[in-house]
Amino acid sequence: MTSAQTNRTQISTKQKSVRQSPRIKQTIKGAEQPNQIPDSVAYELFLHTVAEGNTRGLVKRAGFNDEDVETIMSEAYSLNEILEG
Protein backbone atom coordinates (compact mmCIF):
# COMPACT_ATOMS: atom_id res chain seq x y z
CA MET A 1 0.00 0.00 0.00
CA THR A 2 1.41 3.39 -0.93
CA SER A 3 1.65 6.37 1.39
CA ALA A 4 -1.19 8.11 -0.50
CA GLN A 5 -3.44 5.07 -0.12
CA THR A 6 -2.68 4.89 3.59
CA ASN A 7 -3.50 8.58 4.03
CA ARG A 8 -6.73 8.17 2.08
CA THR A 9 -7.73 5.23 4.30
CA GLN A 10 -6.99 7.20 7.46
CA ILE A 11 -9.01 10.16 6.25
CA SER A 12 -12.03 8.07 5.30
CA THR A 13 -12.08 6.26 8.65
CA LYS A 14 -12.01 9.59 10.51
CA GLN A 15 -15.02 11.02 8.68
CA LYS A 16 -18.25 11.12 10.66
CA SER A 17 -21.72 10.87 9.30
CA VAL A 18 -23.26 14.26 8.63
CA ARG A 19 -26.37 15.06 10.61
CA GLN A 20 -28.95 16.87 8.52
CA SER A 21 -31.06 19.45 10.28
CA PRO A 22 -34.81 18.75 10.05
CA ARG A 23 -35.31 22.39 9.08
CA ILE A 24 -33.58 21.91 5.74
CA LYS A 25 -35.61 19.97 3.20
CA GLN A 26 -32.89 19.78 0.55
CA THR A 27 -29.13 19.54 0.36
CA ILE A 28 -27.38 22.87 -0.01
CA LYS A 29 -23.78 23.01 -1.16
CA GLY A 30 -22.40 25.62 1.21
CA ALA A 31 -19.22 26.02 -0.81
CA GLU A 32 -21.32 27.06 -3.82
CA GLN A 33 -24.26 28.84 -2.17
CA PRO A 34 -23.43 29.75 1.44
CA ASN A 35 -26.17 32.40 1.53
CA GLN A 36 -28.75 29.62 1.09
CA ILE A 37 -27.96 28.17 4.53
CA PRO A 38 -30.05 29.84 7.26
CA ASP A 39 -27.94 31.35 10.05
CA SER A 40 -29.77 29.31 12.68
CA VAL A 41 -28.86 26.07 10.90
CA ALA A 42 -25.24 27.14 10.42
CA TYR A 43 -24.95 27.98 14.14
CA GLU A 44 -26.57 24.68 15.13
CA LEU A 45 -24.23 22.66 12.93
CA PHE A 46 -21.19 24.61 14.13
CA LEU A 47 -22.09 24.09 17.79
CA HIS A 48 -22.85 20.42 17.20
CA THR A 49 -19.46 20.00 15.53
CA VAL A 50 -17.75 21.78 18.42
CA ALA A 51 -19.49 19.54 20.97
CA GLU A 52 -18.60 16.34 19.10
CA GLY A 53 -14.88 16.57 19.64
CA ASN A 54 -12.03 18.44 21.18
CA THR A 55 -12.35 21.43 18.89
CA ARG A 56 -11.23 24.23 21.19
CA GLY A 57 -8.61 25.12 18.56
CA LEU A 58 -11.28 25.50 15.88
CA VAL A 59 -13.21 27.96 18.02
CA LYS A 60 -10.01 29.81 18.94
CA ARG A 61 -9.02 30.11 15.26
CA ALA A 62 -12.41 31.69 14.57
CA GLY A 63 -11.10 34.69 16.51
CA PHE A 64 -12.64 34.25 19.96
CA ASN A 65 -10.76 35.06 23.16
CA ASP A 66 -10.21 32.42 25.87
CA GLU A 67 -13.27 33.40 27.90
CA ASP A 68 -15.52 33.31 24.83
CA VAL A 69 -14.07 29.94 23.80
CA GLU A 70 -15.04 28.47 27.19
CA THR A 71 -18.55 29.94 26.91
CA ILE A 72 -19.01 28.60 23.37
CA MET A 73 -17.73 25.15 24.37
CA SER A 74 -20.10 25.02 27.35
CA GLU A 75 -23.09 26.12 25.26
CA ALA A 76 -22.17 23.66 22.52
CA TYR A 77 -22.13 20.77 24.99
CA SER A 78 -25.49 21.88 26.43
CA LEU A 79 -27.06 22.17 22.98
CA ASN A 80 -25.72 18.78 21.99
CA GLU A 81 -27.28 17.17 25.08
CA ILE A 82 -30.63 18.77 24.26
CA LEU A 83 -30.53 17.72 20.60
CA GLU A 84 -29.52 14.14 21.40
CA GLY A 85 -31.86 13.82 24.40
Contact map, one row per residue, 1 for C-alpha under 8 A:
1110110000000000000000000000000000000000000000000000000000000000000000000000000000000
1111110000000000000000000000000000000000000000000000000000000000000000000000000000000
1111111000000000000000000000000000000000000000000000000000000000000000000000000000000
0111111100000000000000000000000000000000000000000000000000000000000000000000000000000
1111111110000000000000000000000000000000000000000000000000000000000000000000000000000
1111111111000000000000000000000000000000000000000000000000000000000000000000000000000
0011111111100000000000000000000000000000000000000000000000000000000000000000000000000
0001111111110000000000000000000000000000000000000000000000000000000000000000000000000
0000111111111000000000000000000000000000000000000000000000000000000000000000000000000
0000011111111100000000000000000000000000000000000000000000000000000000000000000000000
0000001111111110000000000000000000000000000000000000000000000000000000000000000000000
0000000111111110000000000000000000000000000000000000000000000000000000000000000000000
0000000011111110000000000000000000000000000000000000000000000000000000000000000000000
0000000001111111000000000000000000000000000000000000000000000000000000000000000000000
0000000000111111100000000000000000000000000000000000000000000000000000000000000000000
0000000000000111110000000000000000000000000000000000000000000000000000000000000000000
0000000000000011111000000000000000000000000000000000000000000000000000000000000000000
0000000000000001111100000000000000000000000000000000000000000000000000000000000000000
0000000000000000111110000000000000000000000000000000000000000000000000000000000000000
0000000000000000011111010000000000000000000000000000000000000000000000000000000000000
0000000000000000001111110000000000000000100010000000000000000000000000000000000000000
0000000000000000000111111000000000000000000000000000000000000000000000000000000000000
0000000000000000000011111000000000000000100000000000000000000000000000000000000000000
0000000000000000000111111110000000000000000000000000000000000000000000000000000000000
0000000000000000000001111110000000000000000000000000000000000000000000000000000000000
0000000000000000000000011111000000000000000000000000000000000000000000000000000000000
0000000000000000000000011111100000000000000000000000000000000000000000000000000000000
0000000000000000000000000111110010011000000000000000000000000000000000000000000000000
0000000000000000000000000011111111000000000000000000000000000000000000000000000000000
0000000000000000000000000001111111111000000000000000000000000000000000000000000000000
0000000000000000000000000000111111000000000000000000000000000000000000000000000000000
0000000000000000000000000000111111000000000000000000000000000000000000000000000000000
0000000000000000000000000001111111111000000000000000000000000000000000000000000000000
0000000000000000000000000000111111111000000000000000000000000000000000000000000000000
0000000000000000000000000000010011111100000000000000000000000000000000000000000000000
0000000000000000000000000001010011111100000000000000000000000000000000000000000000000
0000000000000000000000000001010011111110110000000000000000000000000000000000000000000
0000000000000000000000000000000000111111110000000000000000000000000000000000000000000
0000000000000000000000000000000000001111111000000000000000000000000000000000000000000
0000000000000000000000000000000000000111111100000000000000000000000000000000000000000
0000000000000000000010100000000000001111111110000000000000000000000000000000000000000
0000000000000000000000000000000000001111111111000000000000000000000000000000000000000
0000000000000000000000000000000000000011111111100000000000000000000000000000000000000
0000000000000000000000000000000000000001111111110000000000000000000000000000000000000
0000000000000000000010000000000000000000111111111000000000000000000000000000000000000
0000000000000000000000000000000000000000011111111100000000000000000000000000000000000
0000000000000000000000000000000000000000001111111110000000000000000000011011101100000
0000000000000000000000000000000000000000000111111111000000000000000000000001101100000
0000000000000000000000000000000000000000000011111111101000000000000000000000000000000
0000000000000000000000000000000000000000000001111111111101100000000000001001100000000
0000000000000000000000000000000000000000000000111111111000000000000000001001100100000
0000000000000000000000000000000000000000000000011111110000000000000000000000000000000
0000000000000000000000000000000000000000000000001111111000000000000000000000000000000
0000000000000000000000000000000000000000000000000111111110000000000000000000000000000
0000000000000000000000000000000000000000000000001110111111100000000000000000000000000
0000000000000000000000000000000000000000000000000100011111110000000010001000000000000
0000000000000000000000000000000000000000000000000000011111111000000000000000000000000
0000000000000000000000000000000000000000000000000100001111111100000000000000000000000
0000000000000000000000000000000000000000000000000100001111111111000010010000000000000
0000000000000000000000000000000000000000000000000000000111111111110010000000000000000
0000000000000000000000000000000000000000000000000000000011111111000000000000000000000
0000000000000000000000000000000000000000000000000000000001111111000000000000000000000
0000000000000000000000000000000000000000000000000000000000111111100000000000000000000
0000000000000000000000000000000000000000000000000000000000111111110110000000000000000
0000000000000000000000000000000000000000000000000000000000010011111110000000000000000
0000000000000000000000000000000000000000000000000000000000010001111111000000000000000
0000000000000000000000000000000000000000000000000000000000000000111111100000000000000
0000000000000000000000000000000000000000000000000000000000000001111111110000000000000
0000000000000000000000000000000000000000000000000000000100110001111111111000000000000
0000000000000000000000000000000000000000000000000000000000000000011111111100000000000
0000000000000000000000000000000000000000000000000000000000000000001111111110000000000
0000000000000000000000000000000000000000000000100000000000100000000111111111000000000
0000000000000000000000000000000000000000000000100110000100000000000011111111100000000
0000000000000000000000000000000000000000000000000000000000000000000001111111110000000
0000000000000000000000000000000000000000000000100000000000000000000000111111111000000
0000000000000000000000000000000000000000000000110110000000000000000000011111111100000
0000000000000000000000000000000000000000000000110110000000000000000000001111111110000
0000000000000000000000000000000000000000000000000000000000000000000000000111111111000
0000000000000000000000000000000000000000000000110000000000000000000000000011111111100
0000000000000000000000000000000000000000000000110010000000000000000000000001111111110
0000000000000000000000000000000000000000000000000000000000000000000000000000111111111
0000000000000000000000000000000000000000000000000000000000000000000000000000011111111
0000000000000000000000000000000000000000000000000000000000000000000000000000001111111
0000000000000000000000000000000000000000000000000000000000000000000000000000000111111
0000000000000000000000000000000000000000000000000000000000000000000000000000000011111
